[in-house]
């Protein structure tokens, strides 16, 4: 073999070896995708007067996560939920969300059930660019709570207007629990009522722990109102006691109220005193929606009746809405935020709905319900 040919062969061999080395050793290797669970935070009242609502939401979350994980999770990663007790209290909610963000490093938090919880936690979520998604908080103040705050529950702005329309041009006595939620409802209802020409005969505010309302009710009775608006904020049992004591004092006017008036615990304590009471509430789960019927049947078989059909439906939907976002965005919360804003026709247990530029639900509105023969019925 000629010298030139030998040199050429050696050069080729060397180049081939370098190429192989570069491909094996130097070629960038993409990091394997994490298969660690996606952690999601949750807080709601799991103890205290609001516990029936918080526990109902917790059950709905567990039921949804079970289904998602059984189907393979999110892009091969299972969901793991970390539960905290918000106690229907703003300060407790702040403690809960701080722990979930700083210790557990979650990027999405489901909560709260109470408006006080959501309003307390919202600034922390906003500051850390963490998604906060409520399924039952209805305070009008949540509308402007931040860009990372969402809810699929109607605002009490609508509820207050509905009540005001029902009792306009009458004299009304208001009795309100001193909580963020109830004070917000009081303001909206009062402003709308007076705008429509109504007269506020009495306006009493009681402490959340109150059990004896007679002092307030005697003052109300003396004003001889044509209607009374009962506005509890946390405890359904407290609402039931209040309604019962209204009738015991011989106040015969029609009782109007917010959704807590018609809750199972309230009705159980109030008994016949609640008959004829009218209240606004989130819409019931439609019996013509197969998803709603199947969900509620399964939920009741698994956990018994929830504190609110709407609440558990909303919380169940919210988990799947979040899951859809996680599939698209991973845990990039700015992407998640923009994705939720783009949702306009989600088809879930609650029906078809979406979100507006404030993260409020669009497509769902409040309903008017009343107690007839001890049963809650929706007015058509």
Secondary structure, DSSP 8 states (H G I E B T S, - for coil): --HHHHHHHHHHHHHHHHHHHIIIIIS--------S-EEEEEEE--SSTTHHHHHHHHHHHHHHHHHHHHTT-BTTB-EEEEEEE-TT-HHHHHHHHHHHHHTS--SEEE--SSHHHHHHHHHHHHHTT-EEEESS---GGGGGS-TTEEESS--HHHHHHHHHHHHTTSEEEEEEESSHHHHHHHHHHHHHHHHTT-EEEEEEEE-TT----HHHHHHHHHTT-SEEEEE--S-HHHHHHHHHHHHHTT--SEEEE-GGGGSHHHHHHHGGGGTT-EEEEE----TT-HHHHHHHHHHHHHH---S-HHHHHHHHHHHHHHHHHHHHHTT-HHHHHHHHHH---EEETTEEEEE-TTS-EES--EEEEEEETTEEEE--
